[in-house]
Every structure is written in structure tokens, then in C-alpha cells.
């Protein structure tokens, strides 16, 4: 199979974790950069990354990298890409992108120029004056950073954080990829009791169940490249079969509690859709008053913070009450994500370790208590 260079964009702060994921999949030449990770492989590696990645946002094939200080340079750079290697004569090839710190700062103009270059290239190769674009979609994405343009072909389609189990969510839900990262940081492997006291729509406990089962998060969804003529269907069948063979069997103790019954109803529905409802118990409970479910375990949670859901002072009072409630819960490891800059003050204890992450564009810290 053809050897490709691929990029996995990710939320800021998750790059190292995504790199580790790819290395565990035995991907080659894994290279971590800000907000993305590169690796090399064939179509099978591409499919495997799409199906099994927990913390990456999408998988893209790098088509070209070139200087682009003018529209002419952008046009010529895109036109030189052998797009016909992937895109057939009836393929649809929409163009998206962004530009930062570059002379070409108008994104709509850059999109139009890149599209025209792609049309001219493919039209010339196929001997067509008009391209129908009625077939499968081959999403082109460009980034222009400091006058260097990179052009990618998106293999994922819908972002990888959209597993397909969360049709609805409550207010300010956590990305599935971020929830998976929190579970990963907690080193939960299915042996301990796992508890999310602010479970909301259930994303963290669902990702914990998927991790405990070692179930590939993309097993039951489709990807953009599945409809490409250049990627044999056997590749997807093989990768899915391989992923199923890697699943574990067992009984796990995973609990999600929340004070809001409406959120719990959503969480229960989401867990059923994810196929993990048999592994998670949901209860209605106040996180600041509920009895600890056992003597030891792992707490991973995303309590409400002022910038998003509650007025800030109320959120701080909630953290204070939660900290007091857990003051003597020494048998529990705690991993709490929050954007509150004085979280440790209100929680009543300095974290053993902190890690900066971004929940979307919101800067947060994961406070870790061992």
C-alpha cells in the first residue's frame, strides 16, 4: 500500500497523550507538535487511527507544504498537488481552511483560490471543462501559518470526538476526547471503583467504560474515507475485526451521580446508545453530601464553573463544599478539571500535580490528588 504522512489535530494540551496512543498502535515516525501529531503509514494505518483514537479530533493526509506569500503562490502550490491520486472525476472536493500570522489573511479569498487551483488541476487531468462533484466527498483542508501553507485531505469526515452516542447533551458538555483524556490521566484501567460525582450527560463515565473494555470509540460509526474508491473496503473490515479482538471482558464498578434528574435521564440514554449501560450505575445525588460509595477508588469529574454554567461565586462555593466533603476521602484519587484560577484555595488543598488543558477555547487545569 502507498505510504502516507498523516496529521491528527487535537485539543491543546492533549498532544503528548495522542502521540502515546499512536505509538501504542505501532504507528511509525510519530512526531508531536502544538495541537497536532504527525505519523506515517498506509491506508490500514489511517483506518486504524480513525477507529481506535480516543483523544484525537480527526485524521488527515498531508498532501503538500509550501511557502504562500501571495495568491499566485497559493494557486500554483495547490495546482501542483497530484489530487488525482485520491479524487476521481466525479469526486466532490469542498475546501476549508484558516490563516494565522500570514500575508494571506482573507480566508474566503484563500478558499476560492485553492478551490480554483484544484478545479484546474483535476479538470486538466480528466479532460473536463466542468467537474460534476456528484460522487464521494474528499474534504480538502488548508492551513497557512507564518506564510507556510499545508494542504490536507480529511479522512475522518465528522470529527472523531463525535462517537455517535451523544445525540443530546446537557448545558456545557465536555468533549468526548477531553473526557477520554481525563480518564487516561487518571490511569483508570478497569480495576478500581470509578466515580463521577457531577456526571451530567454521562460523557466521562461512558469514556471510562469504553476504556475499561478497551473498546474502540469509532467501532460503530462511519468515516469520510470509507466511501473513497481508493481505499479498499477490506481495510475497514480488517481494522474493525482487529479492534473487536482487542476488547476485554469483565465486570466494572463505574458510578455516575448528579443532582439534576434531567441530566441523568440524558446520561442513561447516552450510555445505552454507546452500548455500555450494563457497566455503569447512575444515581441522583448531591456531590457535596452523598456518602462515598466505597473506601477507595478514582474520582474523575468536571464540576460546573462560573464562566460556563453558574455564577462564579456559586461555583466557588460548590467547590468549597465539595472539598470539605472529600476532606477525609484519602483512599480516593481525584482528578478534577476546572477553569477556576483559585480552585485549590476553594477546594481546601493544594494539588499533588496540575496539568493545563483547554476545554474548547477555555483554559483549564486538571487538579490531581493522589
N, C-alpha and C positions, 0 to 999 in steps of 0.2 A: 504494500500500500504506500501511497505518497506520504512523504514526511512533511509535517506542518509545524509552524510556530504558532502557538496559541496563547491568548491572554485571558485571564479571569479577573474582571474588575470586582472589587469588594468594598464593603464599608470601611471607612478609615479606622485603623486600629486592629483590623482582622487579618492583615496581610500575612503575618507570620503563621497564624493558625491555618489559613488557606494553603500556604506553602507546605505545611506539615501534612495536611490532607492529601495533597497531590503526591508528596513523597511516599506516603503510605500506599498509594495506588501504584507506586513504582513508575511514576512519570519521569521523563528524562529532562535534564538541564533545567530544573526548577529555579526560577530567579524571582526574588521578591523586590518589588518597587512600591512607592507610595500608591495606595489604593488599587493595586493590581498585582497579579502574579503571572509570570510567563512560564510556559513549559513547552516541550516538543513531543511530537508523536504522530500517529497516523489517525485515520478515521475511527478506529476502535478506541484509541485513547480519548478522542474527542467525545465519543458517545459515553464512555465510562465516566468521564468527568461530569458530563451533564446529568447522568443518572445518579451518581453517588456523592457529589459535592454537597456538603451541608451548609457551608459558610460563604461560598462564592455567589455572585449575582448573575453571571452568565458566562458562557464560553465562546470566545471569538477567535477566528483565524486571522492572523496578521498577514495582510496582503502586500503592504508596502510601507516604507518610511522614507520621506524625502523632505528637503527644505521647501518652504512655500511662503515666500515673502511677497508674492504678487499673485493675482488671479490667473495670470498666464502660467506661472509655475505650478499652481494648484491644478489647472486644467491638464497640463502636459504630464504631471505626475500621476494623476488618476488615469489618463488615457493610456499610459504605458503599462498599466497593470493587466496581466492576461486574465481578465474576468471570465473569458470563455472557458477556462478550466473548470469553472463551477456553474456558471449561469447559462442555461440553454436559451435557444432563440425565443421561447415563449415565457421565460422566467420574468417575474416581477422583481424589480430591484429598487425599492424606496431608499432614500438617503437621509440619514440623521447625523448630527454631529454637534461639536462645540468648539469654541476657540477661546483661549486664555493667553494673555500677555503676548499677543501677536499682532502684526500689522494688519492681517486679515481678520478684523474683529466683527464683521457683519455675518452672523451665522446663516441667515436666509440667502445671502449672496453666495456664500461658500457652498451651501447645499445645492443651489441652482447650477453653479459651475461644475461641481463634482458630478451631478446628475447628467449634465450635457456631455461631459467627458466620457462617462460610462456609456451613454447612448451612442456617441460617435464611435467608440471602440467596438461595441457589440454589433452595431449596425454594419460597420465595415467588415467585421469577421464573418457575419452571417449573410452579407449581401442584401441587407434590408434597409429601406429608407424609413420604415416605420416599424417599431417593435411593439407587439401586441400586449405584452406583460399580463397574459391571462393564466399563466401557469403558477407553479410554486413560488413562494416568496424567498428572496435572497436579500436579507436586510444588510445594506452597507452602512457602516458607521465610520465617521472620521473624527479625529481629534487633532487640533492644531495647538501646540504648546510651545511658546517661545519660537515661533516661526518654523517649527518642525511638524510636518503633517504625518499622521499614521492613519492608514485605512484598514478597516477590519470587515470581515464577513461574520455576522452574528449567527451562530448555530443553535442558540437556545430558543429564540422566539420570545415567549413570555418569560420574564425574569425568574431565575431559579428560586428566589425566595417565595414565589407563589407555588406552593406544593400542590394546591388543589383542594386542601381540606378546609380552608377558612373562607367559606362563601360570605360569611358575615363576621364582623368583629365589633367589639365594644369601643368606647372612646379611646383614642391614642394607643392603638395596639402596637406591640413590639414586632419588628420584622422577624420572620421565621429564622433568617440567617443569623440575626443577633441573638435570638433565643438559643439557637444551636450553639453559638459561641459561648454563651454563659454556661450552658451545660458542659461544654468541653472544658472551660476554665475550672469548673468545679471538680473535674476529674471523676465525674459520676460514670460508673460502668455497669450499673445494674445491681451492685451488691448491697449498697446502703439504702436506708429509707430516704426517699426524695420527697421534699415538700415545698410547694409554692404557696405561701400564705395570702398572696394577692394575685390569684391566678387569672382573673379577668376572663378573657375569651379562651384561655387554656393553652396558649402557644408554648409556654415554657415546659409545661408537663407533657404536652404532646411530643415536643422535640426530645425530651428526656426519655420517653417511651421508645421513640424511634431509635435513639442512640443505644438504649439498653438492648433492644432487639437486633441492633446492627442492621436495621432495615434501610435500604437506600431511599432517600427522600423523594427522588424522582421516578420511582419504580412505576407509578400508576399515572403518570402524566405524559404528554407528548411534547416534542421539541421541534423547532423550526426545521432542522436538518433532516428530520425523518421523511419529509416529502421531497428531498432532493434526489434527483436521478443519479447523481454522482456517488451517493452513499448507499451501499447495498443494505437491504433490509435485514440480511443475516447478521450484520454488525450489531444492530439494535437488539435482535433476538439473543445473540450470544452474550452481550453485556448484561441484559436483564436476567438471563439464566444464571450467569456468574454471580450477580448481586443476590439473587434468591438463595444460592448455595452458601453464601456467607452469613446468612441470618442465624441468630441464636434462638434457642428455645429456653423458656424458663418462666418463673413467676417473679414478679417485681412489685415492690411496695412503693407506689407513687401516689401522692395525695395532692390535690388542688383544692384550696379553700378560698372563699371570697365572701364578703359581706353582702354583695349585691346578687339577689336571686336571678335577675335578668341576665347578668353576665354568666352565671353558672349554667343557665339553660343553653346559652350560645356555646360555652365550653364543652358541654356534654355532646351537643350536636356536632361540633368540630371533631371531637375525639372519635365519634362513631364514623364520621366521614374519612378520617385518617386511618381507620382500621385498628385503633389501639384502645378502644373504650374498655376492653376486658382487663387492661393493665393499669388503669387509672381510677382512683376513687375521688369523687367530688363531694364536697360538703359546704354548706352555708355556715360561715363562721367569721367572727371579728378577729383579725390577726393580732390585735393588742390584748385579747382576753382569752382566746381559745387555749385549752390545755395542750401541751406538747403531745403529739401522737405516740412518741416513744422516747427512750432515753438518749438516743444518738441518731445522727443521720446528716443529711445535706439539705440546707435551705438555699434555694435559688429564687430570687424574686425581683420584681420591678414595681416597687411601691409608687403610688401617684406622686408626682412632683409638681410644684407650683406653676411652672411655665406652661404646663400642658393641660392639667385637669382640675386641680384645686387651686384656690387662692394660696399664695406661697406660705403664709403664716399657718394656715390649716395643715398644709403638707408638712411643715416643720414640726408641728405639734403631733402629727401622726407618727413621724419618725421617732420623736422623743418617747411617745407611749410604746411604740414597738420595741425600742431599745431597752426600756425598763422591763418590758415583759420577757425579753430574752436575756436579761442580765445574768441569770444563773444557768442558762442553757449551754453549759460548757461542753457537753457531749456532741453538740451540733456545729458543723462547719457552715459558715454563712457567706453567701455571695450575693451582694445586693447592688443593683445598678441604680444610679441616681444622678441627676444634674444639679442637685443642691450643693453649692460650694462649701457649706458648713455642715455637711452630712454627719461627719464624725462627732462634731460638737453636740448636735441634737441627738444622735444615736447614743452618745454617752461613752464612747470607746473609740480609741484610735485603731484603724485597720492594721492588720499584720502586713497587708500588701494592697496596693492600688494599681489599677490599670485604666488608662484613658481610652475611651471608645466613643464613637459617635452613633447615636440613635437617630438615623437620618442626618439632619444638619445640626442636631442638638448635641453639644458636647456633654459627655457624662463620664463618670468614673465607676468602675466596678470595685466595690469595697469588699475585701476578702478577710474573713475572720476564721482562723484555724483553731 
